[in-house]
Amino acid sequence: DFPLAGLSQQQVDWLVGDGRDVEDIYPLTPLQAGMVFHSLVDTDSAAYVDQFRLRLSGVSDAQALGMACQRVVDRTPALRSAVVWDGVDQPLQVVHREVAVPTRYLDWRELPEADWDRELVRLAANDLADGMDLTGAPLLRLIIIALTDDEVVLVWTSHHVMLDGWSQGQIFAEVREQYAAIVHDHAPELATRRPFRDYLHWLDEQDRGQAEEHWRAVLSEFDAPTRLPYDRQPSEAHSAESAESVVVKLSTADSQRLQSMAARGGLTLNTMVQGAWALLLSRYSGERDVIF
């Protein structure tokens, strides 16, 4: 029933039970497995818990927005998944047939506008501090706050192991379409998306030995990450968060130039930042080739 998972019948019976609640089981990608490892080793870290805050105009029905989010989850297997690692040979993701998205509704229409930002920061910080249980689907929760009769704030908190920033844009576009369909009582126009399991099937067919041989050749001259001068002993290698955050704001013009350059290259802004980071490491280390 679940060929990608590599499970014995006993393990399937233990994970699936009568099968009514489980739609699919498949392995994690190497990147997902790394995130799970860091989350288990550094349990106090929120590095892989993402939080998006959107202030939305033209939304007069907060309940309909919550329903739109639920509809998107209903048709997206990755958003109905949880992770299991006990009792199996490798961590797996289990796709549930149905999940209810935990959603809180708040009404701040009587709250002075001057207090909105302070209360939102407090609320979002408390929500982020709650962390995320990787074993319970869905790995997301919502807070929808009515500010005025036609404006809301959506706080979307989810785990990076199931949803990244690139995909988040597609998800929000679909939420918008579903919301319009609900309030205007028409069928939503939705793009067809291939299921995540197709990628995992492709990944399973790759020649792991050939890939290992390639990367061993590429990295043959490296025996450690790029070394930098430091004024104190570095902390443990698995730590996923830096000691402090430094906020840098770019001008609108610089932001537009970066976005245009990324679009021309088919890249994310994150990839651009990593390229800049590589150049910085090269200059500080004095090495032409760097690894991080």
Phi, psi and chi 1 to 4 in degrees:
 res  aa     phi    psi   chi1   chi2   chi3   chi4
   1 ASP       -  -32.1  -65.3  -31.9      -      -
   2 PHE  -129.8   73.2  -49.0  110.5      -      -
   3 PRO   -63.7  -28.3   22.3  -33.7      -      -
   4 LEU   -76.1  -19.5  -67.0  175.1      -      -
   5 ALA   -81.2  -24.2      -      -      -      -
   6 GLY    63.2   44.1      -      -      -      -
   7 LEU  -101.7  151.7  -65.4  169.8      -      -
   8 SER   -79.8  165.3   67.4      -      -      -
   9 GLN   -60.6  -37.4 -174.4   61.8   54.4      -
  10 GLN   -63.7  -41.2 -176.4  179.2    8.4      -
  11 GLN   -67.1  -39.4  -70.9  171.9  -42.4      -
  12 VAL   -61.6  -45.8  170.0      -      -      -
  13 ASP   -60.5  -39.1  -67.0  -18.8      -      -
  14 TRP   -68.3  -41.6  172.2   66.8      -      -
  15 LEU   -78.4  -37.3  -75.3  173.8      -      -
  16 VAL   -98.9  -30.4  175.4      -      -      -
  17 GLY    65.8 -126.8      -      -      -      -
  18 ASP   -81.9   -1.8   60.7   14.0      -      -
  19 GLY    83.0   -2.6      -      -      -      -
  20 ARG   -71.9  -27.0  -64.9  178.1 -178.6  176.2
  21 ASP   -99.1  -15.2 -175.9   50.2      -      -
  22 VAL  -108.3  125.3  174.8      -      -      -
  23 GLU   -92.5  -36.9  179.1  178.5  -62.1      -
  24 ASP  -161.2  159.1 -150.0  -17.8      -      -
  25 ILE  -138.7  130.8  -55.9  175.1      -      -
  26 TYR  -153.1  165.1   34.5   68.1      -      -
  27 PRO   -72.6  168.1   26.7  -34.3      -      -
  28 LEU   -82.4  155.2  -58.2  173.6      -      -
  29 THR   -72.5  162.1   66.7      -      -      -
  30 PRO   -55.5  -38.0  -28.6   36.0      -      -
  31 LEU   -66.1  -44.0 -178.1   59.3      -      -
  32 GLN   -61.6  -42.7  -73.6  178.0  -53.1      -
  33 ALA   -60.3  -38.2      -      -      -      -
  34 GLY   -63.0  -41.2      -      -      -      -
  35 MET   -63.6  -42.0  -67.2 -178.1 -162.6      -
  36 VAL   -63.1  -42.9  171.0      -      -      -
  37 PHE   -57.7  -49.8  168.5   78.0      -      -
  38 HIS   -62.9  -38.6  -79.8  -67.8      -      -
  39 SER   -65.2  -34.0  -62.7      -      -      -
  40 LEU   -79.9  -34.7  -64.9  177.0      -      -
  41 VAL   -75.0  -42.3  169.8      -      -      -
  42 ASP  -111.6   76.1 -163.5   -0.5      -      -
  43 THR   -67.1  -22.0   54.8      -      -      -
  44 ASP   -85.9   -5.7  -66.8  -29.1      -      -
  45 SER   -83.6  141.8  171.0      -      -      -
  46 ALA  -111.7   24.2      -      -      -      -
  47 ALA   -60.7  -31.5      -      -      -      -
  48 TYR  -106.0   11.8  -68.3  112.3      -      -
  49 VAL   -98.2  113.0  179.0      -      -      -
  50 ASP   -94.7  146.0  -63.4  -31.1      -      -
  51 GLN  -136.9  123.9 -170.5  177.4   76.6      -
  52 PHE  -113.3  133.1  -59.6   86.5      -      -
  53 ARG  -119.3  119.2  -75.5  179.7  -86.0  170.9
  54 LEU  -122.3  129.6  -67.2   90.4      -      -
  55 ARG   -98.7  115.9 -174.1  165.4  172.6  173.1
  56 LEU  -114.0  124.1  -53.3  172.2      -      -
  57 SER   -93.6  155.3  -60.8      -      -      -
  58 GLY    80.3   12.8      -      -      -      -
  59 VAL  -108.5  104.5  176.7      -      -      -
  60 SER  -100.2  -10.3   56.6      -      -      -
  61 ASP  -126.3   97.1 -170.1  -24.8      -      -
  62 ALA   -64.2  -37.2      -      -      -      -
  63 GLN   -64.0  -37.8  -64.5  -73.4  -25.0      -
  64 ALA   -66.4  -34.6      -      -      -      -
  65 LEU   -65.5  -42.3 -179.9   60.8      -      -
  66 GLY   -61.9  -39.5      -      -      -      -
  67 MET   -65.2  -37.7 -172.4 -175.5  -56.8      -
  68 ALA   -62.8  -42.8      -      -      -      -
  69 CYS   -62.5  -40.9  -66.4      -      -      -
  70 GLN   -63.2  -40.3  179.8   67.6   59.4      -
  71 ARG   -61.6  -39.8  -75.9 -172.7  178.2 -175.3
  72 VAL   -64.9  -41.8  172.2      -      -      -
  73 VAL   -63.5  -39.5  170.7      -      -      -
  74 ASP   -59.2  -33.4  -70.0  -16.3      -      -
  75 ARG  -102.8   10.4   71.1 -177.7  -62.0  -94.7
  76 THR  -124.5  100.4  -50.4      -      -      -
  77 PRO   -54.4  -38.7  -27.3   35.4      -      -
  78 ALA   -60.6  -30.4      -      -      -      -
  79 LEU   -84.4   -2.9  -61.6 -178.2      -      -
  80 ARG  -110.3   21.4  -70.0 -176.0  -85.9  111.1
  81 SER  -106.4  154.3  -59.7      -      -      -
  82 ALA  -135.0  172.4      -      -      -      -
  83 VAL  -114.3  140.1 -178.8      -      -      -
  84 VAL  -128.8  138.8   60.3      -      -      -
  85 TRP  -134.6  -20.3   53.9   84.9      -      -
  86 ASP   -76.6  134.7  -75.3  -24.7      -      -
  87 GLY    78.8    8.8      -      -      -      -
  88 VAL  -129.3  159.8  -68.4      -      -      -
  89 ASP   -73.7  -27.8  -61.5  -29.9      -      -
  90 GLN  -145.5  152.1   61.0  174.4  -26.7      -
  91 PRO   -58.7  141.0  -23.2   34.0      -      -
  92 LEU  -128.8  156.2  -60.3  169.1      -      -
  93 GLN  -107.8  130.8   40.8 -162.8  -34.6      -
  94 VAL  -108.9  121.5  178.0      -      -      -
  95 VAL   -93.8  119.3 -177.4      -      -      -
  96 HIS   -87.5  147.5  -64.7  -98.4      -      -
  97 ARG   -68.1  -41.0  -64.9 -172.9 -170.8  -80.2
  98 GLU  -137.9  136.3  -64.6 -179.5   -1.2      -
  99 VAL  -138.8  149.8  -62.5      -      -      -
 100 ALA  -103.1  124.7      -      -      -      -
 101 VAL   -75.3  120.2  179.6      -      -      -
 102 PRO   -62.8  119.2  -18.9   31.6      -      -
 103 THR  -134.6  127.2  -54.5      -      -      -
 104 ARG  -105.8  137.4  -67.1  172.0   58.5 -167.6
 105 TYR  -113.8  126.8  -64.1   93.6      -      -
 106 LEU  -124.4  148.9  -59.0  175.4      -      -
 107 ASP  -121.1  109.7 -170.2  -20.4      -      -
 108 TRP  -107.5   18.9  -72.5    0.3      -      -
 109 ARG   -65.7  -22.9  -73.7  177.7  -67.8  180.0
 110 GLU   -93.6   -5.2  -59.5  -61.0  -36.8      -
 111 LEU   -83.5  134.5 -172.8   70.0      -      -
 112 PRO   -57.3  137.6  -24.3   33.5      -      -
 113 GLU   -57.6  -31.1 -175.8  173.9   -8.5      -
 114 ALA   -63.0  -20.3      -      -      -      -
 115 ASP   -94.7   -7.5  -64.2  -24.2      -      -
 116 TRP   -59.3  -51.4  -73.0   -8.1      -      -
 117 ASP   -61.4  -45.2  -73.4  -16.7      -      -
 118 ARG   -62.3  -44.8 -175.6 -172.3   70.3 -108.3
 119 GLU   -67.1  -35.5  -74.0  -59.2  -54.3      -
 120 LEU   -68.3  -41.2 -177.7   57.9      -      -
 121 VAL   -61.7  -44.1  168.3      -      -      -
 122 ARG   -63.6  -46.7 -179.3 -169.8   61.2   79.8
 123 LEU   -63.0  -45.3 -176.6   71.6      -      -
 124 ALA   -66.0  -39.1      -      -      -      -
 125 ALA   -64.9  -41.7      -      -      -      -
 126 ASN   -64.8  -39.3  -71.4  -20.2      -      -
 127 ASP   -65.9  -41.6 -178.8   69.5      -      -
 128 LEU   -65.3  -35.8 -159.8   59.3      -      -
 129 ALA   -67.3  -19.1      -      -      -      -
 130 ASP   -70.2  -15.3  -72.2  -21.6      -      -
 131 GLY    68.3 -160.6      -      -      -      -
 132 MET  -150.4  127.3 -168.8   77.8   64.4      -
 133 ASP   -84.5  110.4  177.8    9.3      -      -
 134 LEU   -66.1  -17.8  -72.1  170.9      -      -
 135 THR   -88.3   -4.7   64.4      -      -      -
 136 GLY  -116.7  121.6      -      -      -      -
 137 ALA   -89.7  145.0      -      -      -      -
 138 PRO   -85.5  158.6   32.8  -35.7      -      -
 139 LEU   -89.0   50.3  -60.6 -177.9      -      -
 140 LEU  -158.5  158.2   66.9   94.8      -      -
 141 ARG  -151.5  157.5   56.8  179.7  176.5  -97.2
 142 LEU  -128.4  149.1  -51.1  176.2      -      -
 143 ILE  -127.9  125.8  -56.0  173.6      -      -
 144 ILE  -118.8  120.5  -59.4  175.8      -      -
 145 ILE  -117.3  120.6  -51.3  162.3      -      -
 146 ALA   -80.2  119.0      -      -      -      -
 147 LEU   -93.6  -45.4  -61.6  179.5      -      -
 148 THR  -135.1 -171.8   67.9      -      -      -
 149 ASP   -69.4  -18.5  -71.0  -18.2      -      -
 150 ASP  -138.1   29.1   65.8  -12.5      -      -
 151 GLU  -144.9  133.3 -170.0  171.4   26.0      -
 152 VAL  -133.9  163.9  -57.3      -      -      -
 153 VAL  -113.5  129.3  168.3      -      -      -
 154 LEU  -106.8  119.9  170.3   62.5      -      -
 155 VAL  -104.7  110.9 -179.1      -      -      -
 156 TRP  -110.3  112.9  175.7  -62.7      -      -
 157 THR  -113.1  125.0  -55.6      -      -      -
 158 SER  -148.0  165.1   56.5      -      -      -
 159 HIS   -92.8  137.4 -159.1  -76.3      -      -
 160 HIS   -64.0  -20.7 -160.4   71.7      -      -
 161 VAL   -64.8  -23.3   75.6      -      -      -
 162 MET  -111.9  -14.7  -67.3  -56.8  174.3      -
 163 LEU  -153.7  125.4 -176.4   64.9      -      -
 164 ASP  -108.7  174.0   62.3    9.3      -      -
 165 GLY   -64.6  -34.8      -      -      -      -
 166 TRP   -62.9  -43.4 -177.0  -86.4      -      -
 167 SER   -75.3  -24.9  -56.7      -      -      -
 168 GLN   -60.4  -37.1 -168.2   79.6   48.7      -
 169 GLY   -60.3  -42.3      -      -      -      -
 170 GLN   -65.1  -39.6  -64.5  176.5  -43.4      -
 171 ILE   -63.9  -45.7  -67.6  -63.7      -      -
 172 PHE   -66.5  -35.5  -76.4  150.3      -      -
 173 ALA   -62.0  -38.2      -      -      -      -
 174 GLU   -72.1  -36.7 -170.7  166.9  -51.4      -
 175 VAL   -59.1  -43.3  168.1      -      -      -
 176 ARG   -60.9  -43.9 -177.9 -178.8   58.3 -172.6
 177 GLU   -65.2  -41.6  175.1   62.6   23.7      -
 178 GLN   -65.9  -38.7  -69.3  -79.8   14.9      -
 179 TYR   -62.9  -45.7  175.5   79.5      -      -
 180 ALA   -60.8  -39.2      -      -      -      -
 181 ALA   -65.5  -37.5      -      -      -      -
 182 ILE   -69.5  -49.9  -67.6  169.4      -      -
 183 VAL   -74.2  -25.4  -63.0      -      -      -
 184 HIS  -103.1    2.7  -62.3  -60.6      -      -
 185 ASP    55.7   56.7 -165.6   22.8      -      -
 186 HIS  -140.5  167.5   64.0   71.0      -      -
 187 ALA   -74.4  135.2      -      -      -      -
 188 PRO   -72.1  147.3   26.9  -34.3      -      -
 189 GLU   -99.1  104.3  -62.7 -179.5    6.4      -
 190 LEU  -116.7  137.6  -57.1  172.2      -      -
 191 ALA   -72.8  145.8      -      -      -      -
 192 THR   -78.4  128.7  -59.2      -      -      -
 193 ARG  -119.6  133.1  -71.6 -171.5  -90.0  109.4
 194 ARG   -70.3  141.9  -66.6 -177.2   66.5  178.6
 195 PRO   -68.9  152.9   23.6  -32.4      -      -
 196 PHE   -61.4  -29.0 -174.9   58.0      -      -
 197 ARG   -63.4  -25.7   78.9  176.1  -36.6  -84.1
 198 ASP   -62.2  -40.2  -76.7    4.7      -      -
 199 TYR   -66.3  -40.9  170.1   65.7      -      -
 200 LEU   -65.3  -35.8  -67.8  167.5      -      -
 201 HIS   -64.1  -43.9 -179.3   72.2      -      -
 202 TRP   -61.6  -42.6  172.2   86.5      -      -
 203 LEU   -63.2  -37.4 -160.0   61.5      -      -
 204 ASP   -67.0  -25.0 -173.6   59.6      -      -
 205 GLU   -85.5   -7.0  -67.2 -179.3  -29.8      -
 206 GLN   -74.0  153.1  -56.4  -49.9  -59.9      -
 207 ASP   -82.6  100.4 -172.0  -31.6      -      -
 208 ARG   -64.1  -38.4  -56.9  -75.9 -180.0   88.8
 209 GLY   -63.2  -42.2      -      -      -      -
 210 GLN   -65.6  -40.2 -174.2 -179.9   36.5      -
 211 ALA   -63.6  -43.8      -      -      -      -
 212 GLU   -62.7  -42.0 -178.8  177.4  -15.3      -
 213 GLU   -61.1  -41.9 -177.8 -179.8  -14.5      -
 214 HIS   -61.4  -50.1  167.6   78.7      -      -
 215 TRP   -72.9  -30.2  -72.8  107.9      -      -
 216 ARG   -63.7  -35.9  -76.8 -168.5 -179.9  -80.5
 217 ALA   -69.9  -43.8      -      -      -      -
 218 VAL   -61.6  -39.5  169.9      -      -      -
 219 LEU  -100.6   16.8  -57.9  173.5      -      -
 220 SER   -62.4  -28.2   60.4      -      -      -
 221 GLU   -87.8   -2.8  -63.1 -179.2    3.3      -
 222 PHE  -102.7  135.3  -70.2   99.3      -      -
 223 ASP  -122.2    0.0   56.5   11.8      -      -
 224 ALA  -162.8  159.3      -      -      -      -
 225 PRO   -59.1  160.4  -23.2   33.5      -      -
 226 THR   -54.8  128.5  -61.1      -      -      -
 227 ARG   -89.8  135.2  -57.9 -176.9 -171.5  -80.8
 228 LEU  -120.9  150.6  -65.0  175.1      -      -
 229 PRO   -65.9  142.8   21.5  -31.6      -      -
 230 TYR  -143.3  158.0   55.9   83.0      -      -
 231 ASP  -105.4    5.1   60.6   -5.1      -      -
 232 ARG  -155.3  159.0   69.5 -158.3   72.6 -177.8
 233 GLN   -64.9  128.2 -170.0   67.0   27.6      -
 234 PRO   -61.2  151.2  -21.2   32.2      -      -
 235 SER   -78.5 -179.1   60.4      -      -      -
 236 GLU   -59.5  148.4   62.8  -85.8   11.8      -
 237 ALA   -68.6  -25.5      -      -      -      -
 238 HIS   -84.8   -6.0   69.2 -105.3      -      -
 239 SER   -60.5  130.8 -179.6      -      -      -
 240 ALA  -100.8   -1.5      -      -      -      -
 241 GLU  -129.1  147.3  -67.4 -176.0   88.4      -
 242 SER   -81.1  171.6   59.0      -      -      -
 243 ALA   -73.7  -29.7      -      -      -      -
 244 GLU  -155.2  164.1   63.9  177.7  -51.6      -
 245 SER  -107.1  137.3  -62.6      -      -      -
 246 VAL  -119.9  116.2  179.0      -      -      -
 247 VAL   -89.7  126.3  177.6      -      -      -
 248 VAL  -123.2  124.5  177.5      -      -      -
 249 LYS  -107.2  126.2  -67.0 -173.9  177.1 -178.7
 250 LEU   -89.7  156.6  -59.4 -178.9      -      -
 251 SER   -70.7  163.1   67.6      -      -      -
 252 THR   -59.1  -40.8  -59.8      -      -      -
 253 ALA   -64.0  -45.0      -      -      -      -
 254 ASP   -64.8  -39.2  -75.1  -19.3      -      -
 255 SER   -62.4  -43.2  -63.8      -      -      -
 256 GLN   -65.5  -37.3  -70.7  173.7  -16.6      -
 257 ARG   -64.5  -43.1  -72.5  174.1   58.8 -157.4
 258 LEU   -63.4  -44.2  -82.1  173.6      -      -
 259 GLN   -64.7  -38.4  -70.3  167.4  -10.2      -
 260 SER   -66.6  -41.7  -64.0      -      -      -
 261 MET   -65.1  -41.3 -177.5  180.0  -66.0      -
 262 ALA   -63.2  -42.5      -      -      -      -
 263 ALA   -63.9  -39.6      -      -      -      -
 264 ARG   -63.7  -33.4  -73.2 -163.6  -57.3  -88.1
 265 GLY   -92.5   -0.8      -      -      -      -
 266 GLY    65.5   35.1      -      -      -      -
 267 LEU  -114.1  160.1  -55.2  170.7      -      -
 268 THR   -87.9  161.2   63.5      -      -      -
 269 LEU   -63.0  -31.2  -74.0  176.3      -      -
 270 ASN   -60.5  -40.9  175.9   60.6      -      -
 271 THR   -64.3  -37.5  -56.1      -      -      -
 272 MET   -63.5  -42.8  -58.4  -85.8  -71.8      -
 273 VAL   -63.5  -40.3  170.5      -      -      -
 274 GLN   -65.8  -34.8  -68.9 -156.3   40.2      -
 275 GLY   -62.9  -43.3      -      -      -      -
 276 ALA   -64.4  -38.1      -      -      -      -
 277 TRP   -63.3  -39.8  176.9 -117.2      -      -
 278 ALA   -62.4  -42.0      -      -      -      -
 279 LEU   -63.3  -41.0  -69.7  171.3      -      -
 280 LEU   -63.7  -44.4 -171.1   69.2      -      -
 281 LEU   -60.4  -40.2  -73.2 -179.9      -      -
 282 SER   -61.7  -42.6  176.7      -      -      -
 283 ARG   -69.8  -40.2  -67.8 -176.1 -179.3 -178.4
 284 TYR   -76.1  -30.3  -87.4   87.1      -      -
 285 SER   -89.4  -18.8   66.8      -      -      -
 286 GLY    74.1   15.1      -      -      -      -
 287 GLU  -109.9  141.1  -61.4  176.5    3.8      -
 288 ARG   -76.5  -35.7 -178.6  173.1  177.7   82.0
 289 ASP  -104.5  130.7  -67.2  -31.6      -      -
 290 VAL  -127.4  156.3  -62.2      -      -      -
 291 ILE  -139.7  138.5 -176.8  170.7      -      -
 292 PHE  -155.1      -   60.4   93.6      -      -
